[in-house]
């Protein structure tokens, strides 16, 4: 088991052109062109996964508290509470199930700057099939499930063809994945401008997951959303 506590401090200074502030006075609120604030972030994580880059068994829990702004003179005062729980079940040597659930809540319950109203569609918090869209808001919840079936597990030996000894053996695993996601973003202030918020979003699809050198992954996925839109997406994690 790995338990980590992380404390991070940030100072943000953002500025936009006069045109942006005139067209959207809520971009930084009250027609401001500039936004300055200090942020402190505390992250707590408990990790009981078998393999971090591509886990097949175990669980991980994450809690994060972010405070933006501390003194009245700062331009942003926003608290965000984020939690995530990931569970992985290995039914057979080849078949496993991944369930990832996450949610975030923002305080106070008043209009935030448009610039700071991010919800689903950022980082890893997205519904498959909606990769090209964002669903902003004060709060969101998401659940992602994937069945993984191992179709290849082999180590290729290149010998002296590869001059670097560490890369002479090439372990490679390939999985077939069946994916199903559901998410909801709550946006009580800017929702009229985004048809994806304040409703349930649903997506599903199939994919091929490649794991090389134990910690380098590539996911090739075909996804379709509840609007009938579909696409092919590639995600690569080099392990660095």
C-alpha atoms as an extended CHARMM CRD file, in Angstrom:
* protein
*
       240  EXT
         1         1  UNK       CA              0.0000000000        0.0000000000        0.0000000000  PROA      1               0.0000000000
         2         2  UNK       CA              1.2400000000        3.4860000000       -0.9010000000  PROA      2               0.0000000000
         3         3  UNK       CA             -0.1050000000        6.5100000000        0.9830000000  PROA      3               0.0000000000
         4         4  UNK       CA              0.8720000000        9.9450000000       -0.2690000000  PROA      4               0.0000000000
         5         5  UNK       CA              0.1900000000       13.4760000000        0.9290000000  PROA      5               0.0000000000
         6         6  UNK       CA              0.9510000000       16.2830000000       -1.5020000000  PROA      6               0.0000000000
         7         7  UNK       CA              0.8520000000       20.0170000000       -0.8430000000  PROA      7               0.0000000000
         8         8  UNK       CA              1.0900000000       22.4220000000       -3.7800000000  PROA      8               0.0000000000
         9         9  UNK       CA              1.0310000000       26.2020000000       -3.9620000000  PROA      9               0.0000000000
        10        10  UNK       CA              0.3520000000       28.2240000000       -7.1060000000  PROA      10              0.0000000000
        11        11  UNK       CA              0.2300000000       31.8550000000       -8.0420000000  PROA      11              0.0000000000
        12        12  UNK       CA             -1.9130000000       32.6770000000      -11.0720000000  PROA      12              0.0000000000
        13        13  UNK       CA             -1.9210000000       35.9170000000      -13.0230000000  PROA      13              0.0000000000
        14        14  UNK       CA             -4.1690000000       35.9610000000      -16.0700000000  PROA      14              0.0000000000
        15        15  UNK       CA             -5.0010000000       38.7800000000      -18.4570000000  PROA      15              0.0000000000
        16        16  UNK       CA             -7.2400000000       39.1060000000      -21.5260000000  PROA      16              0.0000000000
        17        17  UNK       CA             -7.7460000000       41.7640000000      -24.1760000000  PROA      17              0.0000000000
        18        18  UNK       CA            -10.3280000000       44.5380000000      -23.7390000000  PROA      18              0.0000000000
        19        19  UNK       CA            -12.4770000000       42.9150000000      -26.4190000000  PROA      19              0.0000000000
        20        20  UNK       CA            -12.9020000000       39.7160000000      -24.3720000000  PROA      20              0.0000000000
        21        21  UNK       CA            -13.9100000000       41.6320000000      -21.2550000000  PROA      21              0.0000000000
        22        22  UNK       CA            -16.4330000000       43.6820000000      -23.2510000000  PROA      22              0.0000000000
        23        23  UNK       CA            -17.9970000000       40.7390000000      -25.0770000000  PROA      23              0.0000000000
        24        24  UNK       CA            -18.1320000000       38.5820000000      -21.9360000000  PROA      24              0.0000000000
        25        25  UNK       CA            -18.0830000000       40.6550000000      -18.7040000000  PROA      25              0.0000000000
        26        26  UNK       CA            -18.3120000000       37.3920000000      -16.7500000000  PROA      26              0.0000000000
        27        27  UNK       CA            -15.0540000000       36.0440000000      -18.1460000000  PROA      27              0.0000000000
        28        28  UNK       CA            -13.2930000000       37.2270000000      -14.9710000000  PROA      28              0.0000000000
        29        29  UNK       CA            -16.5230000000       38.7440000000      -13.5360000000  PROA      29              0.0000000000
        30        30  UNK       CA            -17.4490000000       42.4300000000      -13.3990000000  PROA      30              0.0000000000
        31        31  UNK       CA            -15.7730000000       43.1650000000      -16.7190000000  PROA      31              0.0000000000
        32        32  UNK       CA            -12.2520000000       42.6400000000      -15.3400000000  PROA      32              0.0000000000
        33        33  UNK       CA             -9.3380000000       42.1780000000      -17.7090000000  PROA      33              0.0000000000
        34        34  UNK       CA             -7.0220000000       40.6790000000      -15.0860000000  PROA      34              0.0000000000
        35        35  UNK       CA             -7.2300000000       37.9230000000      -12.5110000000  PROA      35              0.0000000000
        36        36  UNK       CA             -4.6470000000       37.3590000000       -9.7610000000  PROA      36              0.0000000000
        37        37  UNK       CA             -4.8650000000       34.8440000000       -6.9390000000  PROA      37              0.0000000000
        38        38  UNK       CA             -2.9290000000       32.3700000000       -4.8230000000  PROA      38              0.0000000000
        39        39  UNK       CA             -3.9860000000       28.7150000000       -4.6890000000  PROA      39              0.0000000000
        40        40  UNK       CA             -3.1550000000       25.9800000000       -2.2010000000  PROA      40              0.0000000000
        41        41  UNK       CA             -3.8640000000       22.3390000000       -3.0730000000  PROA      41              0.0000000000
        42        42  UNK       CA             -3.8120000000       19.3230000000       -0.7350000000  PROA      42              0.0000000000
        43        43  UNK       CA             -3.9490000000       15.8700000000       -2.3030000000  PROA      43              0.0000000000
        44        44  UNK       CA             -4.3020000000       12.6140000000       -0.3440000000  PROA      44              0.0000000000
        45        45  UNK       CA             -4.0180000000        9.2500000000       -2.1120000000  PROA      45              0.0000000000
        46        46  UNK       CA             -4.1420000000        5.5980000000       -1.0620000000  PROA      46              0.0000000000
        47        47  UNK       CA             -2.8400000000        3.1880000000       -3.7020000000  PROA      47              0.0000000000
        48        48  UNK       CA             -3.2640000000       -0.5860000000       -3.5790000000  PROA      48              0.0000000000
        49        49  UNK       CA             -2.8950000000       -1.3230000000       -7.2970000000  PROA      49              0.0000000000
        50        50  UNK       CA             -0.9100000000       -4.2090000000       -8.7370000000  PROA      50              0.0000000000
        51        51  UNK       CA              0.5900000000       -2.1480000000      -11.5950000000  PROA      51              0.0000000000
        52        52  UNK       CA              0.1400000000        1.6170000000      -11.7890000000  PROA      52              0.0000000000
        53        53  UNK       CA              0.3800000000        2.2950000000      -15.5520000000  PROA      53              0.0000000000
        54        54  UNK       CA             -2.2250000000       -0.3730000000      -16.4260000000  PROA      54              0.0000000000
        55        55  UNK       CA             -3.7720000000       -1.8750000000      -13.2730000000  PROA      55              0.0000000000
        56        56  UNK       CA             -5.7420000000       -5.0980000000      -13.4280000000  PROA      56              0.0000000000
        57        57  UNK       CA             -6.3560000000       -5.6830000000       -9.7200000000  PROA      57              0.0000000000
        58        58  UNK       CA             -6.6590000000       -3.5930000000       -6.5620000000  PROA      58              0.0000000000
        59        59  UNK       CA             -7.9750000000       -0.1410000000       -5.7800000000  PROA      59              0.0000000000
        60        60  UNK       CA             -6.9740000000        3.5000000000       -5.4450000000  PROA      60              0.0000000000
        61        61  UNK       CA             -8.6760000000        6.3760000000       -3.5950000000  PROA      61              0.0000000000
        62        62  UNK       CA             -7.8840000000       10.0650000000       -4.0560000000  PROA      62              0.0000000000
        63        63  UNK       CA             -9.0900000000       13.1650000000       -2.2290000000  PROA      63              0.0000000000
        64        64  UNK       CA             -8.1400000000       16.7080000000       -3.2250000000  PROA      64              0.0000000000
        65        65  UNK       CA             -8.9510000000       20.0540000000       -1.6490000000  PROA      65              0.0000000000
        66        66  UNK       CA             -8.1390000000       23.2050000000       -3.6220000000  PROA      66              0.0000000000
        67        67  UNK       CA             -8.5130000000       26.7050000000       -2.2150000000  PROA      67              0.0000000000
        68        68  UNK       CA             -8.2580000000       29.5530000000       -4.7100000000  PROA      68              0.0000000000
        69        69  UNK       CA             -7.8430000000       32.9460000000       -3.0480000000  PROA      69              0.0000000000
        70        70  UNK       CA             -7.3070000000       33.8040000000        0.6220000000  PROA      70              0.0000000000
        71        71  UNK       CA             -7.4940000000       37.5660000000        1.1040000000  PROA      71              0.0000000000
        72        72  UNK       CA            -10.2140000000       40.0050000000       -0.0570000000  PROA      72              0.0000000000
        73        73  UNK       CA             -7.8430000000       41.7490000000       -2.4840000000  PROA      73              0.0000000000
        74        74  UNK       CA             -7.5070000000       38.6130000000       -4.6210000000  PROA      74              0.0000000000
        75        75  UNK       CA             -9.7140000000       38.2820000000       -7.7090000000  PROA      75              0.0000000000
        76        76  UNK       CA            -10.8810000000       34.6980000000       -7.1810000000  PROA      76              0.0000000000
        77        77  UNK       CA            -12.2960000000       32.9730000000       -4.0860000000  PROA      77              0.0000000000
        78        78  UNK       CA            -13.3000000000       29.4270000000       -4.9120000000  PROA      78              0.0000000000
        79        79  UNK       CA            -13.0500000000       26.1390000000       -3.0000000000  PROA      79              0.0000000000
        80        80  UNK       CA            -13.1110000000       22.8360000000       -4.8460000000  PROA      80              0.0000000000
        81        81  UNK       CA            -13.4340000000       19.3740000000       -3.3240000000  PROA      81              0.0000000000
        82        82  UNK       CA            -12.5650000000       16.4170000000       -5.5570000000  PROA      82              0.0000000000
        83        83  UNK       CA            -12.7660000000       12.6810000000       -4.8210000000  PROA      83              0.0000000000
        84        84  UNK       CA            -12.0280000000        9.6180000000       -6.9290000000  PROA      84              0.0000000000
        85        85  UNK       CA            -12.2480000000        5.8910000000       -6.3120000000  PROA      85              0.0000000000
        86        86  UNK       CA            -10.8850000000        3.3370000000       -8.7900000000  PROA      86              0.0000000000
        87        87  UNK       CA            -11.5510000000       -0.4000000000       -8.4280000000  PROA      87              0.0000000000
        88        88  UNK       CA            -10.0670000000       -3.1990000000      -10.5190000000  PROA      88              0.0000000000
        89        89  UNK       CA            -11.2570000000       -6.8170000000      -10.5240000000  PROA      89              0.0000000000
        90        90  UNK       CA             -9.3170000000       -9.6820000000      -12.0810000000  PROA      90              0.0000000000
        91        91  UNK       CA            -11.7500000000      -12.5120000000      -12.7850000000  PROA      91              0.0000000000
        92        92  UNK       CA             -9.3740000000      -14.8030000000      -14.6990000000  PROA      92              0.0000000000
        93        93  UNK       CA             -5.7360000000      -14.5140000000      -15.8340000000  PROA      93              0.0000000000
        94        94  UNK       CA             -7.0170000000      -12.8060000000      -19.0030000000  PROA      94              0.0000000000
        95        95  UNK       CA            -10.2960000000      -11.0690000000      -18.0490000000  PROA      95              0.0000000000
        96        96  UNK       CA            -10.5520000000       -8.0200000000      -15.7700000000  PROA      96              0.0000000000
        97        97  UNK       CA            -12.8850000000       -5.1180000000      -15.0420000000  PROA      97              0.0000000000
        98        98  UNK       CA            -12.0020000000       -1.4800000000      -14.2770000000  PROA      98              0.0000000000
        99        99  UNK       CA            -14.4650000000        0.8960000000      -12.5720000000  PROA      99              0.0000000000
       100       100  UNK       CA            -13.4670000000        4.5350000000      -12.1160000000  PROA      100             0.0000000000
       101       101  UNK       CA            -15.7900000000        6.9350000000      -10.2640000000  PROA      101             0.0000000000
       102       102  UNK       CA            -15.0810000000       10.5940000000       -9.5560000000  PROA      102             0.0000000000
       103       103  UNK       CA            -16.8720000000       13.7510000000       -8.4840000000  PROA      103             0.0000000000
       104       104  UNK       CA            -16.2100000000       17.3870000000       -7.6820000000  PROA      104             0.0000000000
       105       105  UNK       CA            -18.0930000000       20.0800000000       -5.7600000000  PROA      105             0.0000000000
       106       106  UNK       CA            -17.4190000000       23.8260000000       -5.7210000000  PROA      106             0.0000000000
       107       107  UNK       CA            -18.0600000000       26.3970000000       -2.9940000000  PROA      107             0.0000000000
       108       108  UNK       CA            -19.4940000000       28.9770000000       -2.5450000000  PROA      108             0.0000000000
       109       109  UNK       CA            -22.6540000000       28.3240000000       -4.5400000000  PROA      109             0.0000000000
       110       110  UNK       CA            -22.5190000000       31.5390000000       -6.5410000000  PROA      110             0.0000000000
       111       111  UNK       CA            -21.5190000000       32.4560000000      -10.0800000000  PROA      111             0.0000000000
       112       112  UNK       CA            -17.8270000000       31.7670000000      -10.6890000000  PROA      112             0.0000000000
       113       113  UNK       CA            -15.8040000000       33.5260000000      -13.3880000000  PROA      113             0.0000000000
       114       114  UNK       CA            -16.4750000000       31.9130000000      -16.7570000000  PROA      114             0.0000000000
       115       115  UNK       CA            -12.7560000000       31.1890000000      -17.0480000000  PROA      115             0.0000000000
       116       116  UNK       CA            -12.8160000000       29.0790000000      -13.8480000000  PROA      116             0.0000000000
       117       117  UNK       CA            -15.9900000000       27.1400000000      -14.6030000000  PROA      117             0.0000000000
       118       118  UNK       CA            -14.3480000000       23.9830000000      -15.9690000000  PROA      118             0.0000000000
       119       119  UNK       CA            -16.1540000000       20.6730000000      -15.5290000000  PROA      119             0.0000000000
       120       120  UNK       CA            -16.0590000000       17.4980000000      -17.6140000000  PROA      120             0.0000000000
       121       121  UNK       CA            -13.7980000000       17.3010000000      -20.6440000000  PROA      121             0.0000000000
       122       122  UNK       CA            -10.5180000000       18.2660000000      -18.9480000000  PROA      122             0.0000000000
       123       123  UNK       CA             -7.6830000000       15.8860000000      -18.0710000000  PROA      123             0.0000000000
       124       124  UNK       CA             -8.9400000000       12.3400000000      -17.4560000000  PROA      124             0.0000000000
       125       125  UNK       CA            -12.4550000000       13.4330000000      -16.4730000000  PROA      125             0.0000000000
       126       126  UNK       CA            -14.2900000000       12.9760000000      -19.7540000000  PROA      126             0.0000000000
       127       127  UNK       CA            -17.0490000000       10.7650000000      -21.1130000000  PROA      127             0.0000000000
       128       128  UNK       CA            -15.7930000000        8.6470000000      -23.9840000000  PROA      128             0.0000000000
       129       129  UNK       CA            -17.5220000000        9.7280000000      -27.1630000000  PROA      129             0.0000000000
       130       130  UNK       CA            -17.4300000000       13.3710000000      -25.9960000000  PROA      130             0.0000000000
       131       131  UNK       CA            -13.6700000000       13.8640000000      -26.4480000000  PROA      131             0.0000000000
       132       132  UNK       CA            -14.2400000000       16.9170000000      -28.6790000000  PROA      132             0.0000000000
       133       133  UNK       CA            -16.5100000000       18.6840000000      -26.1670000000  PROA      133             0.0000000000
       134       134  UNK       CA            -16.4470000000       20.1460000000      -22.6820000000  PROA      134             0.0000000000
       135       135  UNK       CA            -19.2810000000       20.2750000000      -20.1590000000  PROA      135             0.0000000000
       136       136  UNK       CA            -18.4030000000       23.0810000000      -17.7550000000  PROA      136             0.0000000000
       137       137  UNK       CA            -19.9670000000       23.6130000000      -14.3670000000  PROA      137             0.0000000000
       138       138  UNK       CA            -19.6320000000       24.0270000000      -10.6190000000  PROA      138             0.0000000000
       139       139  UNK       CA            -19.9170000000       20.2760000000      -10.0010000000  PROA      139             0.0000000000
       140       140  UNK       CA            -19.6620000000       17.0020000000      -11.8690000000  PROA      140             0.0000000000
       141       141  UNK       CA            -19.8290000000       13.2380000000      -11.3820000000  PROA      141             0.0000000000
       142       142  UNK       CA            -18.5460000000       10.5450000000      -13.7090000000  PROA      142             0.0000000000
       143       143  UNK       CA            -18.3700000000        6.7540000000      -13.8190000000  PROA      143             0.0000000000
       144       144  UNK       CA            -16.2070000000        4.8720000000      -16.3170000000  PROA      144             0.0000000000
       145       145  UNK       CA            -16.1820000000        1.0900000000      -16.7550000000  PROA      145             0.0000000000
       146       146  UNK       CA            -14.0100000000       -1.0940000000      -18.9760000000  PROA      146             0.0000000000
       147       147  UNK       CA            -13.7670000000       -4.8330000000      -19.4690000000  PROA      147             0.0000000000
       148       148  UNK       CA            -10.2370000000       -5.8620000000      -20.4920000000  PROA      148             0.0000000000
       149       149  UNK       CA             -9.3570000000       -9.1370000000      -22.2070000000  PROA      149             0.0000000000
       150       150  UNK       CA             -5.7180000000      -10.0400000000      -22.7820000000  PROA      150             0.0000000000
       151       151  UNK       CA             -5.0910000000      -11.1050000000      -26.3920000000  PROA      151             0.0000000000
       152       152  UNK       CA             -1.2690000000      -11.0020000000      -26.3700000000  PROA      152             0.0000000000
       153       153  UNK       CA              1.3910000000      -11.3450000000      -23.6720000000  PROA      153             0.0000000000
       154       154  UNK       CA              4.8510000000      -11.8900000000      -25.0660000000  PROA      154             0.0000000000
       155       155  UNK       CA              8.4280000000      -10.7400000000      -24.6370000000  PROA      155             0.0000000000
       156       156  UNK       CA             10.4180000000      -10.1980000000      -27.8250000000  PROA      156             0.0000000000
       157       157  UNK       CA             14.1940000000      -10.7160000000      -27.6150000000  PROA      157             0.0000000000
       158       158  UNK       CA             16.2560000000       -8.5820000000      -29.9920000000  PROA      158             0.0000000000
       159       159  UNK       CA             19.6590000000       -9.5000000000      -28.6160000000  PROA      159             0.0000000000
       160       160  UNK       CA             22.6200000000       -7.5180000000      -29.8820000000  PROA      160             0.0000000000
       161       161  UNK       CA             20.5340000000       -5.9410000000      -32.6510000000  PROA      161             0.0000000000
       162       162  UNK       CA             19.6780000000       -3.2980000000      -30.0370000000  PROA      162             0.0000000000
       163       163  UNK       CA             22.9010000000       -1.7670000000      -28.6560000000  PROA      163             0.0000000000
       164       164  UNK       CA             21.2970000000       -0.6230000000      -25.3930000000  PROA      164             0.0000000000
       165       165  UNK       CA             21.0380000000       -3.6460000000      -23.0750000000  PROA      165             0.0000000000
       166       166  UNK       CA             17.9770000000       -2.3330000000      -21.2230000000  PROA      166             0.0000000000
       167       167  UNK       CA             15.9620000000       -2.4250000000      -24.4760000000  PROA      167             0.0000000000
       168       168  UNK       CA             17.1180000000       -5.7820000000      -25.8280000000  PROA      168             0.0000000000
       169       169  UNK       CA             14.0410000000       -7.4460000000      -24.3080000000  PROA      169             0.0000000000
       170       170  UNK       CA             10.7180000000       -5.9790000000      -25.3800000000  PROA      170             0.0000000000
       171       171  UNK       CA              7.7470000000       -7.0770000000      -23.1950000000  PROA      171             0.0000000000
       172       172  UNK       CA              4.4290000000       -6.4110000000      -24.9200000000  PROA      172             0.0000000000
       173       173  UNK       CA              0.8430000000       -6.9090000000      -23.7850000000  PROA      173             0.0000000000
       174       174  UNK       CA             -2.2690000000       -6.1960000000      -25.8430000000  PROA      174             0.0000000000
       175       175  UNK       CA             -5.8150000000       -6.0350000000      -24.4720000000  PROA      175             0.0000000000
       176       176  UNK       CA             -9.2400000000       -5.7670000000      -26.0410000000  PROA      176             0.0000000000
       177       177  UNK       CA            -11.3800000000       -3.2960000000      -24.0890000000  PROA      177             0.0000000000
       178       178  UNK       CA            -15.1570000000       -2.7650000000      -23.9440000000  PROA      178             0.0000000000
       179       179  UNK       CA            -15.9270000000        0.6790000000      -22.5250000000  PROA      179             0.0000000000
       180       180  UNK       CA            -19.0060000000        2.3150000000      -21.0560000000  PROA      180             0.0000000000
       181       181  UNK       CA            -19.1000000000        5.8170000000      -19.4860000000  PROA      181             0.0000000000
       182       182  UNK       CA            -21.7240000000        8.0520000000      -17.9150000000  PROA      182             0.0000000000
       183       183  UNK       CA            -21.3120000000       11.5830000000      -16.5770000000  PROA      183             0.0000000000
       184       184  UNK       CA            -23.1970000000       14.6630000000      -15.4340000000  PROA      184             0.0000000000
       185       185  UNK       CA            -22.0500000000       18.2820000000      -15.1090000000  PROA      185             0.0000000000
       186       186  UNK       CA            -24.0520000000       20.7970000000      -13.0620000000  PROA      186             0.0000000000
       187       187  UNK       CA            -23.8750000000       24.3530000000      -14.4130000000  PROA      187             0.0000000000
       188       188  UNK       CA            -26.5490000000       26.6230000000      -12.8710000000  PROA      188             0.0000000000
       189       189  UNK       CA            -25.0540000000       29.8710000000      -14.2290000000  PROA      189             0.0000000000
       190       190  UNK       CA            -23.7910000000       29.3580000000      -17.7900000000  PROA      190             0.0000000000
       191       191  UNK       CA            -25.7900000000       26.2910000000      -18.7800000000  PROA      191             0.0000000000
       192       192  UNK       CA            -27.9010000000       28.0340000000      -21.4160000000  PROA      192             0.0000000000
       193       193  UNK       CA            -24.7970000000       28.3040000000      -23.6290000000  PROA      193             0.0000000000
       194       194  UNK       CA            -23.7960000000       24.6350000000      -23.4810000000  PROA      194             0.0000000000
       195       195  UNK       CA            -26.2090000000       21.8510000000      -24.5360000000  PROA      195             0.0000000000
       196       196  UNK       CA            -24.0920000000       19.1700000000      -22.8100000000  PROA      196             0.0000000000
       197       197  UNK       CA            -24.5190000000       20.3800000000      -19.2290000000  PROA      197             0.0000000000
       198       198  UNK       CA            -27.3490000000       19.7110000000      -16.7630000000  PROA      198             0.0000000000
       199       199  UNK       CA            -28.1030000000       16.3900000000      -18.4150000000  PROA      199             0.0000000000
       200       200  UNK       CA            -26.7150000000       12.8720000000      -18.3540000000  PROA      200             0.0000000000
       201       201  UNK       CA            -24.0370000000       12.1600000000      -20.9440000000  PROA      201             0.0000000000
       202       202  UNK       CA            -23.4740000000        8.5890000000      -22.0740000000  PROA      202             0.0000000000
       203       203  UNK       CA            -20.7890000000        6.9910000000      -24.2290000000  PROA      203             0.0000000000
       204       204  UNK       CA            -19.5280000000        3.5440000000      -25.1080000000  PROA      204             0.0000000000
       205       205  UNK       CA            -17.1180000000        1.8090000000      -27.4640000000  PROA      205             0.0000000000
       206       206  UNK       CA            -14.3460000000       -0.6990000000      -28.0410000000  PROA      206             0.0000000000
       207       207  UNK       CA            -10.6080000000       -0.3520000000      -28.0330000000  PROA      207             0.0000000000
       208       208  UNK       CA             -7.1810000000       -1.9260000000      -28.2360000000  PROA      208             0.0000000000
       209       209  UNK       CA             -4.8380000000       -1.1870000000      -25.3310000000  PROA      209             0.0000000000
       210       210  UNK       CA             -1.1060000000       -1.7320000000      -25.7810000000  PROA      210             0.0000000000
       211       211  UNK       CA              1.3240000000       -1.9470000000      -22.8300000000  PROA      211             0.0000000000
       212       212  UNK       CA              5.0350000000       -1.9480000000      -23.6760000000  PROA      212             0.0000000000
       213       213  UNK       CA              8.0920000000       -2.0120000000      -21.3860000000  PROA      213             0.0000000000
       214       214  UNK       CA              5.6780000000       -2.3680000000      -18.4200000000  PROA      214             0.0000000000
       215       215  UNK       CA              4.8720000000        1.3560000000      -18.1060000000  PROA      215             0.0000000000
       216       216  UNK       CA              4.2670000000        2.7170000000      -21.6140000000  PROA      216             0.0000000000
       217       217  UNK       CA              0.6790000000        2.5170000000      -22.8140000000  PROA      217             0.0000000000
       218       218  UNK       CA             -1.2550000000        3.3500000000      -25.9650000000  PROA      218             0.0000000000
       219       219  UNK       CA             -5.0340000000        3.2010000000      -26.2210000000  PROA      219             0.0000000000
       220       220  UNK       CA             -6.7410000000        3.0360000000      -29.6010000000  PROA      220             0.0000000000
       221       221  UNK       CA            -10.4790000000        3.5000000000      -29.0640000000  PROA      221             0.0000000000
       222       222  UNK       CA            -13.5990000000        3.8080000000      -31.1500000000  PROA      222             0.0000000000
       223       223  UNK       CA            -16.2780000000        5.5980000000      -29.1110000000  PROA      223             0.0000000000
       224       224  UNK       CA            -19.8890000000        6.5990000000      -29.6950000000  PROA      224             0.0000000000
       225       225  UNK       CA            -22.0230000000        8.9880000000      -27.6110000000  PROA      225             0.0000000000
       226       226  UNK       CA            -25.7670000000        9.2110000000      -26.9810000000  PROA      226             0.0000000000
       227       227  UNK       CA            -26.0570000000       11.8880000000      -29.6990000000  PROA      227             0.0000000000
       228       228  UNK       CA            -25.1510000000        9.2700000000      -32.3130000000  PROA      228             0.0000000000
       229       229  UNK       CA            -21.6940000000       10.7560000000      -32.9060000000  PROA      229             0.0000000000
       230       230  UNK       CA            -18.6660000000        8.4950000000      -33.0770000000  PROA      230             0.0000000000
       231       231  UNK       CA            -14.9400000000        8.7600000000      -33.6210000000  PROA      231             0.0000000000
       232       232  UNK       CA            -11.5530000000        7.0980000000      -33.3400000000  PROA      232             0.0000000000
       233       233  UNK       CA             -9.2090000000        8.3180000000      -30.6010000000  PROA      233             0.0000000000
       234       234  UNK       CA             -5.5850000000        7.6090000000      -29.7010000000  PROA      234             0.0000000000
       235       235  UNK       CA             -4.0820000000        8.1840000000      -26.2420000000  PROA      235             0.0000000000
       236       236  UNK       CA             -0.4080000000        7.6000000000      -25.4880000000  PROA      236             0.0000000000
       237       237  UNK       CA              1.3310000000        7.5600000000      -22.1000000000  PROA      237             0.0000000000
       238       238  UNK       CA              5.1100000000        7.1880000000      -22.3060000000  PROA      238             0.0000000000
       239       239  UNK       CA              5.4830000000        6.6130000000      -18.5700000000  PROA      239             0.0000000000
       240       240  UNK       CA              7.5070000000        9.7670000000      -17.9300000000  PROA      240             0.0000000000
